[in-house]
Amino acid sequence: MNKSFSMVLVILVFSALLLSACGGSSTADTPNIPAEYAGKTNPLGSDAATAGKAIYDVQCASCHGESGQGDGPAGQALTPPAANLVESTAKYGDDYLYYRVAEGGTMDPYNSSMPPFKNVLSEDEIWQVVAHISTFK
């Protein structure tokens, strides 16, 4: 009886560990988005991505690369290197992308060289860039 109870207990503990390892994203993977940005959705239409590409090509591609893979010529020399936006769009929503374009990445926990664009681009222009970034696959 003791042996079977021990075996069942070992199986239950192992199963719990296995299931927790297979779970979805953890809170460590979830970015902390300030309240002023949390839940924002892109208010612009489908044509916004075209306008966003023109802005992206001038403001972002030198670091993030033409297709957003973080492989731009200037991005390679940065520490940490420029973010792979293909991965970011797969993981995060519009609110996070808008937040990062607006606020940049010089603050904790990002500590990157990305400058904030909220004083360079209008709200609509930031949304256009987000629309373009969202086309990366």
C-alpha positions as CSV (number, residue, x, y, z in Angstrom):
1,M,0.0,0.0,0.0
2,N,2.8,2.4,0.9
3,K,4.6,1.6,-2.3
4,S,1.6,2.2,-4.5
5,F,0.8,5.5,-2.7
6,S,4.4,6.7,-3.3
7,M,4.2,5.7,-6.9
8,V,1.0,7.6,-7.4
9,L,2.4,10.6,-5.7
10,V,5.5,10.6,-7.9
11,I,3.4,10.3,-11.0
12,L,1.2,13.2,-9.9
13,V,4.1,15.5,-9.1
14,F,5.8,14.6,-12.4
15,S,2.6,15.2,-14.3
16,A,2.1,18.6,-12.6
17,L,5.7,19.6,-13.5
18,L,5.3,18.5,-17.1
19,L,2.0,20.4,-17.5
20,S,3.4,23.6,-16.0
21,A,6.4,23.4,-18.4
22,C,4.0,23.0,-21.4
23,G,1.8,25.9,-20.4
24,G,1.3,29.2,-22.2
25,S,3.3,32.3,-21.8
26,S,4.4,33.2,-18.3
27,T,4.2,36.6,-16.7
28,A,7.9,36.9,-17.4
29,D,7.0,36.8,-21.1
30,T,4.2,39.3,-20.8
31,P,5.3,42.9,-21.0
32,N,4.3,45.4,-18.5
33,I,2.4,48.0,-20.5
34,P,1.6,51.3,-18.7
35,A,-2.1,52.1,-18.2
36,E,-2.1,54.9,-20.7
37,Y,-1.2,52.4,-23.5
38,A,-2.8,49.2,-22.2
39,G,-5.7,48.0,-24.4
40,K,-5.1,50.5,-27.2
41,T,-6.1,49.3,-30.7
42,N,-5.2,50.7,-34.0
43,P,-8.0,53.1,-35.1
44,L,-6.8,53.5,-38.6
45,G,-7.9,51.6,-41.7
46,S,-6.1,49.0,-43.9
47,D,-4.3,51.7,-45.9
48,A,-2.4,52.7,-42.8
49,A,0.3,50.0,-43.4
50,T,1.3,51.6,-46.7
51,A,1.8,55.0,-45.1
52,G,3.6,53.3,-42.2
53,K,6.1,51.6,-44.5
54,A,7.3,55.0,-45.7
55,I,7.8,56.2,-42.1
56,Y,9.4,52.8,-41.1
57,D,11.8,53.0,-44.0
58,V,13.1,56.3,-42.8
59,Q,12.9,56.0,-39.0
60,C,13.2,52.2,-38.2
61,A,14.7,50.1,-41.0
62,S,18.3,51.1,-40.4
63,C,18.2,49.2,-37.1
64,H,15.3,46.8,-37.4
65,G,16.0,45.9,-41.1
66,E,13.8,46.1,-44.1
67,S,11.7,43.1,-43.1
68,G,11.8,43.8,-39.3
69,Q,14.1,40.9,-38.3
70,G,16.5,43.1,-36.3
71,D,19.1,42.8,-39.1
72,G,19.5,46.4,-40.1
73,P,23.1,47.7,-40.6
74,A,22.9,50.0,-37.5
75,G,21.0,47.5,-35.4
76,Q,23.8,44.9,-35.5
77,A,26.2,47.1,-33.6
78,L,23.7,47.9,-30.8
79,T,23.8,46.3,-27.3
80,P,21.3,44.8,-27.0
81,P,20.8,44.3,-30.7
82,A,17.7,45.8,-32.4
83,A,14.5,43.7,-31.7
84,N,13.2,41.2,-34.2
85,L,9.8,42.7,-34.9
86,V,8.6,39.6,-36.6
87,E,8.8,37.9,-33.2
88,S,7.3,40.9,-31.4
89,T,4.2,41.0,-33.7
90,A,3.7,37.3,-33.2
91,K,3.8,37.7,-29.3
92,Y,2.3,41.1,-28.6
93,G,-0.7,43.2,-29.5
94,D,-1.1,46.7,-30.9
95,D,-1.0,48.3,-27.5
96,Y,2.5,47.0,-26.8
97,L,3.8,47.9,-30.2
98,Y,2.4,51.4,-30.0
99,Y,3.9,51.8,-26.5
100,R,7.4,50.7,-27.6
101,V,7.3,53.0,-30.7
102,A,6.1,55.9,-28.6
103,E,8.3,55.4,-25.5
104,G,11.3,53.7,-27.1
105,G,13.4,51.3,-25.1
106,T,15.9,53.2,-23.0
107,M,14.0,52.4,-19.7
108,D,14.1,49.3,-17.6
109,P,13.6,46.4,-18.3
110,Y,14.5,47.0,-22.0
111,N,17.7,49.1,-21.7
112,S,18.0,49.4,-25.4
113,S,19.2,52.2,-27.7
114,M,15.7,52.7,-29.3
115,P,14.7,56.3,-28.9
116,P,11.1,57.4,-28.1
117,F,9.2,58.6,-31.1
118,K,6.2,60.2,-29.4
119,N,7.8,63.7,-29.9
120,V,8.9,62.9,-33.4
121,L,5.8,61.2,-34.9
122,S,2.1,62.1,-34.5
123,E,-0.3,59.5,-33.0
124,D,-1.6,58.6,-36.4
125,E,2.0,58.2,-37.7
126,I,2.8,55.8,-34.8
127,W,-0.3,53.8,-35.6
128,Q,0.7,53.7,-39.3
129,V,4.1,52.3,-38.2
130,V,2.4,49.8,-36.0
131,A,0.1,48.8,-39.0
132,H,3.2,48.3,-41.1
133,I,5.1,46.3,-38.4
134,S,2.0,44.1,-38.1
135,T,2.4,43.0,-41.7
136,F,5.7,41.3,-40.9
137,K,5.5,37.5,-40.9
